[in-house]
Every structure is written in C-alpha cells, then in structure tokens.
Amino acid sequence: MPIVETIVVELADRSYEVQVGVGVLAEVGPAAAEVAPAGRAVIITDSNVRPLYAEPVSRSLVSAGLRVEVLDFPAGEEHKDLATYGDVINRLLGLSPPIDRATLIVALGGGVVGDLAGFVAATALRGLEFIIVPTTLLADVDASVGGKTAVDAPAGKNLIGAFHQPRAVVIDAAVLKTLPPAELINGLAECVKHAVIRDRSLLDFIERQAPALLSAEAEMLAKLIARNVAIKAAVVAGDEREAGERAHLNFGHTLGHAIEAAGGYGRVRHGQAVALGMVAACRIAAGRGLITADEERRVREVLSALSLPVRFADLPDLPAEACEPGRLREIMAHDKKARGGVVRFVLPVGLGRAAIFDDVTGQEVLSAIEALSG
Ligand SMILES: NC(=O)c1ccc[n+]([C@@H]2O[C@H](COP(=O)([O-])OP(=O)(O)OC[C@H]3O[C@@H](n4cnc5c(N)ncnc54)[C@H](O)[C@@H]3O)[C@@H](O)[C@H]2O)c1
C-alpha cells in the first residue's frame, strides 16, 4: 500500500508535509532530497531502532543521491539528557569532512529520538534542517507534529529545548509491527485524547477497531495515524507557540503528569497516567454537566477496550505515592503549566470539543481522584 494520506501542517513559510502509509520507508529518500541541497544526510537514531530500520532508510537516502552517515545513542528516556545530547552533537561536529549548514538531520525513532535529534538539529551550527521518520505510535500521532524539541533536566522533563519545525515527516505504519505492545498502547492513549477533544467520529472508529489496532494491523493503524496527525496539525497550525488552543492537547495531562511524577518517572507509563488523567477530567466534566454520564462511561469503556487503565487498581505495580490525593494536588500546583498556582484543567464539553477551566475547585479534583480509587 503506498501513501495513504498526505497532511500539510500549515505554518506559513515553515509549513511541511506529513506522509502516512504502509511500507513507505522508501519515500524517505525523495522527501529528504527535496530539502537537502548539499546531498548529505545524517541519521540520528537509538540502539533499538538502528538494527531494525537504519538500513532501509539509508538505502532510500542513497538511492535519492544522498551521502549518508548514522549516529546512534542508547535507547530509553534516561538518555534524553544533556550528556547524551552533548555526546551526539560532538560526534556530529566531528564527522569528516565537517558538516555544514546544508547538512540534513534525519531523526529515525520514537519520541525520545525525535526530541533529542530535533534539539541537536535546532542547535548545531545555529540550526540545521531536519526530517522525522517516527517509529512509535506516540511519535507518529504526537511528537512528530508541532516542532517541540527537548532534552530532560534534573529539574524536570523537557525543560531544555527549542521550537524547531521539521521540513517533512514520513510515517510508515508497518514499522509498528516490531513495537512492544505496551508501547503501542501508550500511543493509543493520545489517540483517545485527540478524539475526545476534537473528533467524536474518531472515537467511534477507535471503539469499532480496537481489536485490529491492538493487534497492530498496519492498514488500520495508518488510517488512525492519518486522522490523528490531521487533528494535531490543525491545533498546532492555530496556535504554534501554545498561547491558547494548543493547550487543549493537555487534556488528561494535568493529573497524568502528577501521577507520573509522584510514581517516579519511568515507573508509570505516560499513556497509562494520561488515561487515568482523562478519566478524572471526564469525572469533573460530568460533575459540571459538561458531558453526560453516558459519555463519561463511554470514554472509560474505550480506554478499557484498549487495555488502558481506568482505576488505580488496574495498575497493580503503581507505587502508593502515585495514588495519594494530597501529594497529587501539590504536584499539580507546581506544574510548569500551572499559572500562579492555579491548576488549569482541560475538560470535554460534549464529546469532540474541549475548553480550558481555571476554576476547578480542590474538592472537585479530590472527588475525581477518589473516583479513581473506587
Ligand atoms: N515533541 C513533542 O511534541 C512530544 C510529544 C509527545 C511526547 N514526546 C516525547 O516522546 C518521548 C516518548 O516517546 P516514545 O513513547 O516514542 O518512547 P521512545 O522513543 O523511548 O520509544 C519507546 C521504545 O521503543 C523502541 N522503539 C522505537 N521504535 C520501535 C520499533 N518500531 N520497533 C521496536 N522498538 C522500537 C525505542 O528504542 C524505545 O525503547 C518522551 O520523551 C516525550 O517527552 C514529545
């Protein structure tokens, strides 16, 4: 199956195309050749993805007439840090002959690679062009659109970074067949998020196709990815720097981030924490009459059908600190997206729409967290 869909991320002179298909790694070369006038590309990838996909991507780049080098770093969020960034950028600058401003970076991997390689591209020689070839569902539907690049700091995740838009994104849903199932499920949480805040019919699709999606059927995943990229692209195009509407993408993340932080990063998966955060936000929304009890139940059922948690008890290994309401409220008040200690919640307003609320009371939050314990 060739390209299923091409979605344009509309950002004036920084607009770019996201191509989505099945078995389309061969399209990386032509996409790269258009934006690499000097004919040189450096693939940055991680130690898991390199043996799986660096070779077909290199072949495609070489066929398109590019000289190709590959740099990798150890897989895992713990390596999305300044030390690894320093190591990768120094190896990039040490290549012979030296790279120049016309060298293209190709970020090949999940969100960790996209963020780190993107930040390398944003900063090496004051900025190189880059393209993204995402290989996890999370990177496909979330990290590859929007131009946020970053590494983690001891003070918190993603605190050192830059906005730097890629010149193109090529998504091959077939590469998700090698992804561990838990990583696939992680990405599905963000798809439910997009559906709840923007597209009720996407929720119908996910509901109907849950078994096919969970078994990584490439064509179904490609359709899912295309719809999610279109949603994220529209939101980002309307608000590139997160001054307003882009904050809707934080649905489920206010409490989700707190659960991740309280449980210890790496011990709770992001998608699982966000799923619990979405359940809690829907509880608050239902309590305010913004969605019906049926709609609240429907979101929980879709999450369960995707093997995502809807109660703390669904995660037996969750540390007790991650469920402690007082601790969670304290973390939320210090979140980098809280304004002056006011916790802002994105709540669904009917399914398929959302709005930002900064008047959610401590009692509403507490009741929603308690509902997760029930
Ligand atoms: N920039 C953004 O807008 C944005 C948005 C969301 C998330 N993120 C970032 O993304 C990161 C998480 O990304 P992630 O969930 O993709 O994790 P990840 O990049 O760590 O990938 C998960 C694991 O899967 C492996 N892997 C990747 N592709 C594979 C494949 N096709 N087959 C087999 N194994 C494969 C990786 O090596 C890794 O071990 C976080 O650091 C987060 O902050 C960024």
The ligand as an SDF file (V2000), in Angstrom:
LIG
                    3D

 44 48  0  0  0  0  0  0  0  0999 V2000
    7.9470   16.8030   20.9330 N   0  0  0  0  0  0  0  0  0  0  0  0
    6.7030   16.5160   21.2430 C   0  0  0  0  0  0  0  0  0  0  0  0
    5.7610   17.2120   20.8700 O   0  0  0  0  0  0  0  0  0  0  0  0
    6.4400   15.2950   22.0770 C   0  0  0  0  0  0  0  0  0  0  0  0
    5.1180   14.8450   22.2310 C   0  0  0  0  0  0  0  0  0  0  0  0
    4.9070   13.6910   22.9630 C   0  0  0  0  0  0  0  0  0  0  0  0
    5.9610   13.0130   23.5280 C   0  0  0  0  0  0  0  0  0  0  0  0
    7.2300   13.4870   23.3850 N   0  0  0  0  0  0  0  0  0  0  0  0
    8.3700   12.7930   23.9790 C   0  0  0  0  0  0  0  0  0  0  0  0
    8.4480   11.4970   23.4300 O   0  0  0  0  0  0  0  0  0  0  0  0
    9.1220   10.6490   24.3500 C   0  0  0  0  0  0  0  0  0  0  0  0
    8.4360    9.3150   24.3880 C   0  0  0  0  0  0  0  0  0  0  0  0
    8.4530    8.7630   23.1040 O   0  0  0  0  0  0  0  0  0  0  0  0
    8.1160    7.2310   22.8460 P   0  0  0  0  0  0  0  0  0  0  0  0
    6.9630    6.8080   23.6590 O   0  0  0  0  0  0  0  0  0  0  0  0
    8.0760    7.0670   21.3730 O   0  0  0  0  0  0  0  0  0  0  0  0
    9.3580    6.4830   23.5150 O   0  0  0  0  0  0  0  0  0  0  0  0
   10.7900    6.0020   22.9630 P   0  0  0  0  0  0  0  0  0  0  0  0
   11.2900    6.8740   21.9000 O   0  0  0  0  0  0  0  0  0  0  0  0
   11.6280    5.7790   24.1570 O   0  0  0  0  0  0  0  0  0  0  0  0
   10.4360    4.5840   22.3160 O   0  0  0  0  0  0  0  0  0  0  0  0
    9.9640    3.5440   23.1270 C   0  0  0  0  0  0  0  0  0  0  0  0
   10.8350    2.2850   22.9810 C   0  0  0  0  0  0  0  0  0  0  0  0
   10.5310    1.6460   21.7400 O   0  0  0  0  0  0  0  0  0  0  0  0
   11.7330    1.4330   20.9940 C   0  0  0  0  0  0  0  0  0  0  0  0
   11.3170    1.5030   19.5980 N   0  0  0  0  0  0  0  0  0  0  0  0
   11.0260    2.6140   18.9000 C   0  0  0  0  0  0  0  0  0  0  0  0
   10.5060    2.2770   17.7100 N   0  0  0  0  0  0  0  0  0  0  0  0
   10.4960    0.9250   17.6440 C   0  0  0  0  0  0  0  0  0  0  0  0
   10.0480   -0.0170   16.6830 C   0  0  0  0  0  0  0  0  0  0  0  0
    9.4430    0.3560   15.5540 N   0  0  0  0  0  0  0  0  0  0  0  0
   10.1990   -1.3270   16.9600 N   0  0  0  0  0  0  0  0  0  0  0  0
   10.7460   -1.7300   18.1350 C   0  0  0  0  0  0  0  0  0  0  0  0
   11.1610   -0.9000   19.0990 N   0  0  0  0  0  0  0  0  0  0  0  0
   11.0250    0.4170   18.8500 C   0  0  0  0  0  0  0  0  0  0  0  0
   12.6680    2.5010   21.4660 C   0  0  0  0  0  0  0  0  0  0  0  0
   14.0090    2.1460   21.2390 O   0  0  0  0  0  0  0  0  0  0  0  0
   12.3330    2.5550   22.9640 C   0  0  0  0  0  0  0  0  0  0  0  0
   12.9700    1.5040   23.6280 O   0  0  0  0  0  0  0  0  0  0  0  0
    9.1470   11.3710   25.6710 C   0  0  0  0  0  0  0  0  0  0  0  0
   10.4590   11.7950   25.9380 O   0  0  0  0  0  0  0  0  0  0  0  0
    8.2390   12.5730   25.4570 C   0  0  0  0  0  0  0  0  0  0  0  0
    8.6400   13.6970   26.2040 O   0  0  0  0  0  0  0  0  0  0  0  0
    7.4860   14.6000   22.6590 C   0  0  0  0  0  0  0  0  0  0  0  0
  1  2  1  0
  2  3  2  0
  2  4  1  0
  4  5  1  0
  4 44  2  0
  5  6  2  0
  6  7  1  0
  7  8  2  0
  8  9  1  0
  8 44  1  0
  9 10  1  0
  9 42  1  0
 10 11  1  0
 11 12  1  0
 11 40  1  0
 12 13  1  0
 13 14  1  0
 14 15  2  0
 14 16  1  0
 14 17  1  0
 17 18  1  0
 18 19  2  0
 18 20  1  0
 18 21  1  0
 21 22  1  0
 22 23  1  0
 23 24  1  0
 23 38  1  0
 24 25  1  0
 25 26  1  0
 25 36  1  0
 26 27  1  0
 26 35  1  0
 27 28  2  0
 28 29  1  0
 29 30  1  0
 29 35  2  0
 30 31  1  0
 30 32  2  0
 32 33  1  0
 33 34  2  0
 34 35  1  0
 36 37  1  0
 36 38  1  0
 38 39  1  0
 40 41  1  0
 40 42  1  0
 42 43  1  0
M  CHG  2   8   1  16  -1
M  END
$$$$
